[in-house]
Amino acid sequence: MNIDWSEPWPWKTPEGLWCHEYQALYVEAGLNCAAFLLPETTNGMQQKLFVASRRMTPEMIRLMNRAEEDTDGF
């Protein structure tokens, strides 16, 4: 699992700072990926929890569907 900022990084990335598109990286690695918005922001920035796996469990699929339903209309 990985937690990362969900906002795009519009500035030039300073040396030593890594900005990853985790969902794209996991898919490129042949993994399924679920992304969930965390309920609280940190310093006004929204974070996502990324879960990657070769095979998603039925429980994870239910969570993904529920999270998708919760964000409809936003």
N, C-alpha and C positions, 0 to 999 in steps of 0.2 A: 504494500500500500504506500501511497505517497500523498502528501498534502501540499498543494501549491496554489499560488495566487491565480485567480481566474481572469483578471483584467489583462488586456493586451499590454505589451510593453512598447510604448510608442517612441522611446528614446534610443539613442545609440547605446548598445550594451557595453558597459565598462569592462575592461579586462578583468578576468577572475569572477565575473558575475555570469551565472548561467541562467538563461530563460528558456525553459523547455515547453514544448507543446506535448505534454505527457500523453494525452489521448492519441495523438497522431503517432508518437513514438511507439506506444504499446501496439497499436494496430499494425504498424510497419514491422514489428517484431513477431507478428502472427498471433497476438494475444487479443482476447476479448477485453473490452474496457468499459467500466461503468463509472460515471462521474456524478457526484452528489454535491449540491451546494450545502455548505455548513450553515447551521442556523444563525450564527453570530458572525459579525464582521470583526476584523482586527484593524484598528486605526482607520476605520471607514472603508477598508478593502475587503471584498468578498473572496472567500476561499472555497476551493473544491476539494473533495476527497476523491481520489482516483483509485479504483480497484481493478487490477488486471489479472487475468487468469486464462489458461488455455481453454478451460471449460467452465462456464458459469453454472453454479448450482441453481436448482429451482428457487431456493430462497433468495438468491441474489437477483434472479430475473424478476421475481415479485417486487423486490425493493426498487429495482430499476423502473419498473412499470409504475409503481406508486409515486416515485419521485417525479417521473414524467407527468403524471396526472396532476400532481401538486403544483407544477410550474406552468401548466397550460394557462394561457391568457396573460402571462406576464411578459 
